[in-house]
Amino acid sequence: MIMNVLQSLLFSMSLLMIYISSSIALPDRACAPPHDKYPFCDVTLPREDRVNDLISRLELDEKPYLLIARESPLGNISRLGLPAFDWGGNCIHGVQSECTANGVCATSYPNPNALGATFNRTVWKGMGNTIGVELRAFYLLGVGEAHSSNLPPIGLDCWSPNINIVRDPRWGRNLETPGESPYLNGQFGVEVTLGLQNGTLDERYMQAVVTLKHFDANSLEGPWGKDNEITRHTVDANISMYDLFETYLPAFRDSVVDGKAAGLMCSYNAVNGVPACASSFLLQDVLRGEWGFDGYVTSDSGAVKDILENHHYTSNWNDTVKAAIEAGCDMESASWPKDHPWSTGGPYIDYVPGVVRSGLMNESKLDDALRHTLDLRFRLGLFDPVENQPFWNAISEKDIRSDEHQARAVDATEQSFVLLRNEKNTLPFKAGKRVLVTGPHADDRGAILGNYIGEICADASYNCVKSPYEAIQAMNNASSGTTVLEPGCQSVLSTNTSGFDAALSAAKNSDLIIFVGGLDTTVERESLDRHNVTLPGVRAREYLFSHSLTQRTYSSDTLIPLQFYVILNSNTNTRTQVRFRMY
């Protein structure tokens, strides 16, 4: 019974699958007639030869456009028949996409912090496979990312998993990564990579591309300092070589060496004085030299600009782009379309041709970067006929949020629960009780979903999701129980105590009290660290449960003399701290 309740509570975002057979219009692809005459389109040639032939046909001014994550290649290479390709979709716990035109939305898993708590390789690999299949389907349908407008349709590259190490509970992105163990994070990265990249349909091609992030020693968002001057864009992580190789690098090493991850993102921060995206030590000596990495490296969004503007590692733009490319930062993530609200300009486009023409950098370095990125597009089958490619013909809209994928996600959710105490076998509890649901997230449909999610509901809202209160009410009232909602306070940051009296009054008449609290993205998230580990706002948990409710006593043996509350860490979706306390 309890599993049914919690499943509804924590995974209720699942929609009924919409089984609509639709003809899939293939997106524009390279080597389609009349552009199939070039040697790079000849499937009988070795892939290396095809890549080199394509590079040889590019003009210098064209090359940087193929090294921009969001707007590559801007359609300006139509003479060779190269279509646009969007590097950088987010797939941390599901494809962060819009729903299809028919209202079919991606499968959403628990956030990685919850997935780490499963300690289950099968769960991790299963999620990777789900993401890879659904990403292919969304790509074929030309569906966009779940971001603001002016972006191309989603590509076949996932900027995930995040396998950074949790070193501080105040870090705003703790929810995005499995945990504090280098071994755990590494094995998580291996399994997600294998499931997402390889697929099960065609050994000849990659299903999709994994891009590990953030390399390396990324564990601070900010702002910190007297004037909020210390952020992820400015911080220099001073780390001993021992700590670097024993703590921060192992997860990436495992994912690259054992998982064969094909992509990696260098981070905003510097490491021992050198910006990560300009570090030949990290990107050349360690990554490609020691580990044999043969994929592509992208900057985090705006990280190339940080080399000059925030780290002051270089003194001008020419030296900046030279430092990044020669270090091994193949692609720049920054240059969103000019009218996009996230646009930050594009140093590669603006300065790389001039750097080469001036002799400051050899064009071969630019070609190496191109080789790393273009090779992956060939490995994805984007330059080959699609008629005999299962990734083009055996995947369709019906594979998005399928019964199998939903079952995997539910299983992952159930395995992520952390039961800390269960005194007197309170769980499972029987329906039909007088239940109070309280706390700032008691009736919040969005808080339990975490971050980096795509569209969950077809109407781009959370209307298809049950809040904790709604899920408990549906279960309890079915057995003639009474479920009361009294949040006490309306948000985690609230300082308003006007709702306390009503919550306390309802508590006195309840058999069972369920408190739904924790944190959410108003407190911690990407680009926002916490500065302490105390609950914000009015600290309703201590007030409600430690003060007033402790005064209750029971004399009947038929009534469970236990008040329990469920702390839902809203930012980690179902990595719930399920806590039970005797009164």
C-alpha positions as CSV (number, residue, x, y, z in Angstrom):
1,M,0.0,0.0,0.0
2,I,2.7,2.5,1.0
3,M,4.6,1.9,-2.3
4,N,1.4,2.8,-4.2
5,V,1.0,6.0,-2.2
6,L,4.6,7.0,-2.6
7,Q,4.6,6.0,-6.3
8,S,1.7,8.3,-6.8
9,L,3.3,11.0,-4.7
10,L,6.7,11.0,-6.3
11,F,6.2,9.8,-9.8
12,S,2.8,11.1,-10.6
13,M,4.1,13.2,-13.4
14,S,3.7,10.2,-15.7
15,L,1.1,10.6,-18.4
16,L,-0.9,7.9,-20.0
17,M,0.9,6.9,-23.2
18,I,-0.7,8.4,-26.3
19,Y,-0.4,5.7,-28.9
20,I,-0.6,7.5,-32.1
21,S,1.1,6.2,-35.2
22,S,2.5,9.0,-37.2
23,S,4.7,9.1,-40.2
24,I,8.0,10.6,-39.3
25,A,9.4,13.2,-41.6
26,L,13.2,12.7,-41.6
27,P,15.1,15.9,-40.9
28,D,17.5,17.3,-43.5
29,R,20.6,15.3,-43.6
30,A,24.1,15.4,-45.1
31,C,24.8,13.6,-48.4
32,A,21.3,13.8,-49.6
33,P,20.9,14.4,-53.4
34,P,22.2,16.5,-55.1
35,H,25.1,16.7,-52.5
36,D,25.9,13.0,-52.5
37,K,28.7,13.2,-55.1
38,Y,31.5,14.0,-52.6
39,P,33.9,11.4,-51.4
40,F,32.8,12.1,-47.8
41,C,29.5,10.7,-48.8
42,D,31.0,7.4,-50.1
43,V,30.1,4.8,-47.5
44,T,32.8,2.4,-48.9
45,L,35.6,4.6,-47.7
46,P,37.1,4.5,-44.2
47,R,35.4,7.0,-41.9
48,E,38.7,8.8,-41.2
49,D,39.1,9.4,-45.0
50,R,35.5,10.7,-45.2
51,V,36.0,13.1,-42.3
52,N,39.3,14.4,-43.8
53,D,37.7,14.9,-47.2
54,L,35.0,17.0,-45.7
55,I,37.4,19.1,-43.7
56,S,39.5,19.7,-46.9
57,R,36.5,21.2,-48.6
58,L,35.7,23.8,-45.9
59,E,36.8,27.4,-46.2
60,L,38.6,28.9,-43.2
61,D,35.7,31.2,-42.5
62,E,33.3,28.3,-42.5
63,K,35.2,26.2,-40.0
64,P,34.3,28.0,-36.8
65,Y,30.6,27.7,-37.5
66,L,31.0,23.9,-37.1
67,L,32.5,24.4,-33.7
68,I,29.6,26.3,-32.1
69,A,27.2,24.2,-30.0
70,R,23.9,25.9,-30.5
71,E,23.9,27.3,-34.0
72,S,26.2,25.0,-35.9
73,P,26.4,25.5,-38.8
74,L,23.9,28.3,-39.3
75,G,23.0,27.1,-42.7
76,N,25.9,28.9,-44.4
77,I,27.5,25.6,-45.7
78,S,24.6,24.7,-47.9
79,R,26.9,24.4,-50.8
80,L,28.1,21.1,-49.3
81,G,24.7,20.1,-48.1
82,L,25.5,20.3,-44.4
83,P,22.4,20.8,-42.3
84,A,22.3,22.5,-38.9
85,F,22.9,20.3,-35.9
86,D,22.2,21.2,-32.3
87,W,24.9,20.0,-29.9
88,G,23.9,20.2,-26.3
89,G,20.6,18.8,-25.4
90,N,20.2,18.2,-21.7
91,C,19.2,14.7,-20.5
92,I,20.2,14.5,-16.9
93,H,17.2,12.4,-15.9
94,G,15.2,12.3,-19.1
95,V,15.2,14.2,-22.4
96,Q,14.7,17.9,-21.7
97,S,12.5,18.5,-24.7
98,E,9.2,19.9,-25.6
99,C,6.3,17.4,-26.1
100,T,5.5,16.2,-29.6
101,A,2.8,17.8,-31.7
102,N,0.5,14.9,-30.6
103,G,1.1,15.7,-26.9
104,V,3.6,12.9,-26.1
105,C,6.2,13.9,-23.6
106,A,9.5,12.4,-22.5
107,T,9.9,9.9,-19.7
108,S,11.2,11.5,-16.5
109,Y,13.3,9.7,-14.0
110,P,14.3,10.7,-10.5
111,N,17.1,13.2,-10.3
112,P,20.7,11.7,-10.2
113,N,21.1,12.2,-6.5
114,A,18.1,9.8,-6.1
115,L,19.4,7.5,-8.7
116,G,22.7,7.2,-6.9
117,A,20.9,5.9,-3.9
118,T,19.7,2.9,-5.8
119,F,23.2,1.5,-6.1
120,N,21.9,-0.4,-9.1
121,R,23.7,-0.6,-12.4
122,T,20.7,-2.0,-14.2
123,V,18.7,1.1,-13.2
124,W,21.3,3.5,-14.5
125,K,21.9,1.7,-17.8
126,G,18.1,1.4,-18.3
127,M,17.7,5.1,-17.9
128,G,20.5,5.7,-20.4
129,N,18.8,3.5,-22.9
130,T,15.5,5.2,-22.4
131,I,17.0,8.6,-22.9
132,G,18.9,7.4,-26.1
133,V,15.8,5.9,-27.7
134,E,13.6,8.9,-26.9
135,L,16.2,11.4,-28.0
136,R,16.4,9.7,-31.4
137,A,12.6,9.8,-31.6
138,F,12.4,13.5,-30.7
139,Y,15.2,14.2,-33.2
140,L,13.4,12.4,-36.0
141,L,10.3,14.4,-35.2
142,G,12.1,17.7,-35.2
143,V,11.1,18.5,-31.6
144,G,12.7,21.4,-29.9
145,E,14.4,21.7,-26.5
146,A,12.3,22.8,-23.5
147,H,14.0,26.2,-23.4
148,S,13.0,29.5,-24.6
149,S,12.5,30.1,-28.3
150,N,14.9,30.6,-31.2
151,L,16.7,27.2,-30.9
152,P,17.1,24.6,-33.6
153,P,15.4,21.2,-33.1
154,I,17.0,19.0,-30.5
155,G,20.1,17.1,-31.7
156,L,21.6,13.7,-30.7
157,D,24.1,14.9,-28.0
158,C,23.2,14.9,-24.3
159,W,25.1,17.2,-22.0
160,S,24.9,14.6,-19.3
161,P,25.6,12.9,-17.0
162,N,26.9,15.3,-14.4
163,I,29.4,13.2,-12.4
164,N,31.0,15.9,-10.4
165,I,31.8,15.0,-6.8
166,V,29.6,16.4,-4.0
167,R,32.1,17.9,-1.5
168,D,29.8,20.4,0.2
169,P,26.1,20.1,1.1
170,R,25.6,23.8,0.3
171,W,26.5,23.3,-3.4
172,G,23.5,24.2,-5.5
173,R,23.9,21.4,-8.0
174,N,24.1,18.5,-5.5
175,L,20.9,17.2,-6.9
176,E,22.3,16.7,-10.4
177,T,25.1,14.2,-9.4
178,P,24.9,10.8,-7.8
179,G,26.9,11.7,-4.7
180,E,30.1,12.1,-2.9
181,S,31.8,8.8,-3.9
182,P,34.3,8.9,-6.9
183,Y,33.7,5.2,-7.4
184,L,29.9,5.5,-7.3
185,N,29.9,8.5,-9.7
186,G,32.2,6.7,-12.1
187,Q,30.1,3.6,-12.2
188,F,27.0,5.7,-12.7
189,G,28.7,7.4,-15.6
190,V,29.8,4.1,-17.2
191,E,26.3,2.6,-17.1
192,V,24.5,5.7,-18.3
193,T,27.0,6.1,-21.1
194,L,26.7,2.4,-22.3
195,G,22.9,2.6,-22.3
196,L,22.6,5.9,-24.0
197,Q,25.4,5.7,-26.6
198,N,25.2,2.1,-27.7
199,G,21.5,1.3,-27.9
200,T,20.4,-2.2,-28.9
201,L,19.4,-1.7,-32.5
202,D,22.5,-1.3,-34.6
203,E,26.1,-2.0,-33.7
204,R,27.4,0.0,-36.7
205,Y,26.3,3.4,-35.4
206,M,26.0,5.3,-32.1
207,Q,22.5,5.8,-30.8
208,A,23.4,9.2,-29.3
209,V,26.4,11.0,-27.7
210,V,27.1,11.4,-24.0
211,T,28.9,14.5,-22.9
212,L,30.3,14.2,-19.4
213,K,30.3,17.3,-17.2
214,H,31.9,19.3,-15.7
215,F,35.6,18.6,-16.2
216,D,37.0,19.3,-13.6
217,A,36.8,20.1,-9.9
218,N,33.5,21.9,-10.4
219,S,31.7,22.1,-7.0
220,L,30.9,25.8,-6.5
221,E,28.2,28.0,-8.0
222,G,28.3,31.1,-5.8
223,P,27.9,33.8,-5.2
224,W,30.4,34.0,-2.4
225,G,32.6,36.8,-1.0
226,K,32.1,40.2,0.4
227,D,30.8,41.6,-2.9
228,N,29.5,38.3,-4.4
229,E,32.6,38.3,-6.5
230,I,33.3,34.5,-6.2
231,T,31.3,32.5,-8.6
232,R,31.7,29.4,-10.8
233,H,33.0,31.8,-13.5
234,T,35.8,33.2,-11.3
235,V,36.8,30.5,-8.8
236,D,40.2,28.8,-9.0
237,A,40.1,25.3,-7.5
238,N,43.4,24.9,-5.7
239,I,43.8,21.1,-5.4
240,S,46.7,18.9,-4.6
241,M,47.7,16.4,-7.3
242,Y,46.8,13.6,-4.9
243,D,43.2,15.0,-4.3
244,L,42.8,15.7,-8.0
245,F,43.6,12.1,-9.1
246,E,42.0,10.3,-6.1
247,T,38.8,12.4,-5.8
248,Y,38.0,14.6,-8.8
249,L,39.3,12.6,-11.8
250,P,38.3,9.0,-11.2
251,A,34.6,9.3,-12.2
252,F,35.6,10.8,-15.5
253,R,38.4,8.3,-16.1
254,D,36.0,5.4,-15.5
255,S,33.3,6.8,-17.8
256,V,35.9,7.5,-20.6
257,V,38.0,4.3,-20.3
258,D,35.3,1.8,-19.4
259,G,32.2,3.5,-20.7
260,K,33.8,4.9,-23.9
261,A,32.1,8.3,-23.4
262,A,32.4,10.2,-26.7
263,G,31.9,13.8,-25.3
264,L,33.1,15.9,-22.4
265,M,32.5,19.4,-21.2
266,C,35.2,21.5,-19.6
267,S,34.1,23.6,-16.7
268,Y,33.9,27.3,-15.9
269,N,36.4,27.2,-13.0
270,A,40.2,27.2,-13.1
271,V,42.2,24.3,-11.7
272,N,45.4,25.4,-10.0
273,G,45.5,28.7,-11.8
274,V,44.6,27.5,-15.3
275,P,41.0,27.7,-16.7
276,A,39.7,24.2,-17.3
277,C,38.9,25.0,-20.9
278,A,42.5,26.2,-21.5
279,S,44.2,23.4,-19.6
280,S,46.3,21.3,-21.9
281,F,47.3,19.3,-18.8
282,L,43.6,18.2,-18.3
283,L,42.4,18.1,-21.9
284,Q,45.6,16.8,-23.6
285,D,47.9,15.1,-21.1
286,V,45.3,13.4,-19.0
287,L,42.2,13.1,-21.1
288,R,43.6,12.2,-24.5
289,G,47.1,11.1,-23.5
290,E,46.6,8.9,-20.4
291,W,42.9,7.9,-21.0
292,G,42.9,7.6,-24.8
293,F,39.8,9.8,-25.2
294,D,38.9,10.1,-28.9
295,G,35.7,12.1,-28.7
296,Y,35.0,15.8,-28.6
297,V,35.3,18.5,-25.9
298,T,32.9,21.4,-25.6
299,S,33.2,24.3,-23.2
300,D,30.5,25.0,-20.7
301,S,28.3,27.8,-22.0
302,G,30.4,31.0,-21.9
303,A,33.5,29.3,-20.4
304,V,35.7,30.4,-23.3
305,K,34.8,34.0,-22.5
306,D,35.6,33.4,-18.8
307,I,39.2,32.6,-19.8
308,L,39.7,36.3,-20.6
309,E,37.0,38.2,-18.8
310,N,36.8,36.4,-15.5
311,H,40.0,34.4,-15.0
312,H,42.2,37.0,-16.8
313,Y,44.4,34.2,-18.0
314,T,44.8,35.9,-21.3
315,S,45.0,39.5,-22.3
316,N,43.1,39.6,-25.6
317,W,40.6,37.6,-27.7
318,N,43.2,36.2,-30.1
319,D,45.2,34.6,-27.4
320,T,42.0,33.4,-25.7
321,V,40.7,31.4,-28.6
322,K,44.2,30.1,-29.4
323,A,44.6,28.9,-25.8
324,A,41.3,27.1,-25.8
325,I,41.6,25.4,-29.1
326,E,45.3,24.4,-28.7
327,A,44.5,23.1,-25.2
328,G,41.8,20.8,-26.7
329,C,38.5,22.7,-26.3
330,D,37.1,21.6,-29.6
331,M,33.7,23.4,-29.4
332,E,32.5,26.6,-27.9
333,S,29.2,26.7,-26.2
334,A,28.1,30.3,-26.0
335,S,26.9,31.6,-29.3
336,W,23.2,31.2,-29.1
337,P,21.3,32.9,-31.9
338,K,22.0,36.6,-31.8
339,D,18.4,37.4,-30.7
340,H,18.3,34.7,-28.1
341,P,18.1,35.9,-24.5
342,W,21.0,33.6,-23.5
343,S,23.3,34.8,-26.3
344,T,26.8,35.6,-25.2
345,G,28.5,36.2,-28.5
346,G,30.9,33.9,-30.2
347,P,34.7,34.3,-29.9
348,Y,35.4,31.3,-32.1
349,I,33.4,32.8,-35.0
350,D,34.7,36.3,-34.4
351,Y,38.4,35.6,-33.9
352,V,39.6,32.2,-35.0
353,P,39.9,33.0,-38.8
354,G,42.0,36.0,-38.0
355,V,44.2,34.1,-35.5
356,V,45.0,31.5,-38.2
357,R,45.6,34.1,-41.0
358,S,48.0,36.0,-38.7
359,G,50.1,32.9,-38.1
360,L,49.4,32.9,-34.4
361,M,47.8,29.4,-34.7
362,N,48.3,26.7,-37.2
363,E,45.2,25.7,-39.1
364,S,45.9,22.1,-38.3
365,K,44.9,22.8,-34.7
366,L,41.5,24.0,-36.0
367,D,41.2,20.9,-38.2
368,D,41.9,18.7,-35.2
369,A,39.0,20.2,-33.4
370,L,36.8,19.8,-36.5
371,R,37.9,16.2,-36.8
372,H,36.8,15.4,-33.2
373,T,33.3,16.8,-33.8
374,L,32.6,15.7,-37.3
375,D,33.7,12.2,-36.6
376,L,30.9,11.8,-34.2
377,R,28.3,13.0,-36.7
378,F,29.6,10.2,-39.0
379,R,29.4,7.7,-36.2
380,L,25.8,8.7,-35.6
381,G,25.0,7.8,-39.2
382,L,24.2,11.3,-40.3
383,F,26.2,11.1,-43.5
384,D,24.9,7.7,-44.6
385,P,21.8,6.5,-46.3
386,V,19.0,6.0,-43.8
387,E,17.1,3.2,-45.6
388,N,18.9,0.4,-43.7
389,Q,19.5,2.2,-40.4
390,P,17.3,1.0,-37.6
391,F,18.0,4.2,-35.6
392,W,16.1,6.0,-38.4
393,N,13.5,3.4,-39.2
394,A,12.8,1.4,-36.1
395,I,12.2,4.2,-33.7
396,S,9.2,6.5,-33.7
397,E,6.8,8.4,-31.5
398,K,5.4,5.3,-30.0
399,D,8.8,4.7,-28.3
400,I,8.4,7.9,-26.3
401,R,7.1,7.4,-22.8
402,S,6.3,3.8,-23.7
403,D,5.0,1.3,-21.1
404,E,8.5,-0.2,-20.9
405,H,10.1,3.2,-20.3
406,Q,7.5,4.2,-17.6
407,A,8.0,0.9,-15.9
408,R,11.7,1.4,-15.7
409,A,11.2,4.9,-14.3
410,V,8.8,3.7,-11.7
411,D,11.2,0.9,-10.7
412,A,14.1,3.5,-10.4
413,T,11.8,5.7,-8.2
414,E,10.9,2.9,-5.8
415,Q,14.6,1.8,-5.5
416,S,15.7,5.3,-4.7
417,F,13.6,5.6,-1.5
418,V,15.7,5.9,1.7
419,L,13.9,4.7,4.7
420,L,15.7,5.9,7.8
421,R,13.5,4.6,10.5
422,N,10.2,2.6,10.7
423,E,9.5,2.2,14.4
424,K,6.6,-0.1,15.3
425,N,6.2,-1.0,11.7
426,T,4.4,2.2,10.8
427,L,4.9,1.4,7.2
428,P,3.0,0.3,5.3
429,F,0.1,2.3,6.7
430,K,-3.6,1.5,6.0
431,A,-5.9,3.9,4.2
432,G,-9.0,5.2,6.0
433,K,-7.3,7.4,8.6
434,R,-7.7,11.0,9.5
435,V,-4.7,12.4,7.6
436,L,-3.2,15.9,7.7
437,V,-0.9,16.8,4.8
438,T,1.1,19.9,5.7
439,G,4.3,21.7,4.8
440,P,5.3,24.2,2.1
441,H,5.3,21.5,-0.7
442,A,2.1,19.7,0.4
443,D,0.1,20.9,-2.6
444,D,3.0,21.8,-5.0
445,R,3.0,19.9,-8.3
446,G,6.3,21.3,-9.6
447,A,8.6,21.2,-6.6
448,I,8.8,17.4,-6.4
449,L,10.0,17.2,-10.0
450,G,13.5,18.7,-9.5
451,N,15.4,20.6,-12.2
452,Y,16.5,20.0,-15.8
453,I,13.2,18.6,-16.8
454,G,11.5,18.8,-20.1
455,E,7.8,19.4,-20.7
456,I,6.0,16.9,-18.4
457,C,2.5,17.6,-19.5
458,A,1.1,18.1,-23.0
459,D,-0.2,21.6,-22.2
460,A,3.3,22.7,-21.0
461,S,2.1,22.9,-17.4
462,Y,2.1,20.7,-14.4
463,N,-1.7,20.0,-14.6
464,C,-1.1,16.3,-15.3
465,V,0.9,15.9,-12.1
466,K,-0.6,15.1,-8.7
467,S,0.7,17.0,-5.8
468,P,1.5,15.1,-2.6
469,Y,-1.8,16.1,-1.1
470,E,-3.8,15.1,-4.2
471,A,-2.2,11.7,-4.4
472,I,-2.7,11.0,-0.7
473,Q,-6.3,12.2,-0.8
474,A,-7.1,9.9,-3.8
475,M,-5.7,6.9,-1.9
476,N,-7.1,7.7,1.5
477,N,-10.6,8.8,0.6
478,A,-11.1,5.7,-1.5
479,S,-11.3,3.9,1.9
480,S,-13.5,6.5,3.5
481,G,-10.7,8.3,5.1
482,T,-10.5,12.0,5.6
483,T,-7.5,13.9,4.2
484,V,-7.0,17.5,5.2
485,L,-4.7,20.1,3.6
486,E,-3.2,22.8,5.8
487,P,0.2,23.8,4.5
488,G,1.1,26.0,7.4
489,C,3.3,28.1,5.1
490,Q,3.1,28.5,1.4
491,S,6.8,28.3,0.4
492,V,10.2,27.3,1.8
493,L,11.3,30.9,2.0
494,S,8.1,32.1,3.6
495,T,8.3,34.1,6.9
496,N,4.5,34.2,7.3
497,T,3.2,32.2,10.2
498,S,-0.5,33.0,9.8
499,G,-1.3,29.5,8.6
500,F,0.3,27.8,11.6
501,D,-2.8,27.9,13.9
502,A,-5.0,26.1,11.3
503,A,-2.3,23.5,10.7
504,L,-1.9,22.9,14.5
505,S,-5.7,22.7,14.9
506,A,-5.9,20.1,12.1
507,A,-3.0,18.1,13.6
508,K,-4.9,17.7,16.9
509,N,-7.7,15.9,15.1
510,S,-5.5,13.7,12.9
511,D,-4.4,10.1,13.2
512,L,-1.5,10.7,10.8
513,I,0.5,13.8,9.9
514,I,2.5,14.0,6.7
515,F,4.9,16.9,6.4
516,V,6.2,17.7,2.9
517,G,9.1,20.1,3.0
518,G,12.7,20.1,2.1
519,L,14.3,22.4,-0.4
520,D,13.6,23.6,-3.9
521,T,15.1,25.6,-6.7
522,T,14.4,28.9,-4.9
523,V,17.0,27.8,-2.3
524,E,19.6,25.9,-4.3
525,R,20.1,25.4,-8.0
526,E,22.6,25.9,-10.8
527,S,24.3,29.3,-10.2
528,L,23.0,29.4,-6.6
529,D,24.7,27.9,-3.6
530,R,23.3,27.9,-0.1
531,H,25.4,29.7,2.6
532,N,24.2,27.4,5.4
533,V,22.5,24.1,6.0
534,T,19.6,25.3,8.1
535,L,16.1,25.4,6.9
536,P,15.1,28.8,5.5
537,G,12.0,30.8,6.3
538,V,10.0,30.2,9.4
539,R,11.5,26.7,10.0
540,A,8.1,25.2,10.1
541,R,9.3,21.7,10.7
542,E,10.8,22.4,14.1
543,Y,7.8,24.5,15.1
544,L,5.1,22.2,14.1
545,F,6.6,18.9,15.0
546,S,9.0,19.5,17.8
547,H,6.9,21.9,19.7
548,S,3.2,21.5,19.4
549,L,2.7,18.0,18.2
550,T,4.8,16.5,21.0
551,Q,2.1,17.3,23.4
552,R,-0.2,14.7,22.0
553,T,-0.7,11.4,23.9
554,Y,-2.7,8.3,23.1
555,S,-4.2,5.7,25.4
556,S,-5.7,3.3,22.9
557,D,-3.6,0.4,21.7
558,T,-5.6,0.3,18.5
559,L,-4.3,3.7,17.5
560,I,-0.7,3.9,16.4
561,P,1.0,6.2,19.0
562,L,3.3,7.6,16.4
563,Q,3.3,10.8,14.4
564,F,5.4,10.6,11.4
565,Y,6.4,12.9,8.7
566,V,7.9,12.5,5.3
567,I,10.6,15.0,4.4
568,L,10.6,15.1,0.6
569,N,13.8,16.7,-0.6
570,S,12.1,18.4,-3.4
571,N,15.2,19.2,-5.3
572,T,16.1,15.5,-5.6
573,N,12.7,14.4,-6.6
574,T,12.4,10.9,-5.0
575,R,15.7,10.7,-3.1
576,T,13.4,11.2,-0.1
577,Q,14.6,11.5,3.4
578,V,11.8,9.4,4.8
579,R,12.0,10.1,8.5
580,F,9.9,8.8,11.4
581,R,9.8,10.1,14.9
582,M,8.1,8.9,18.1
583,Y,6.1,11.3,20.2
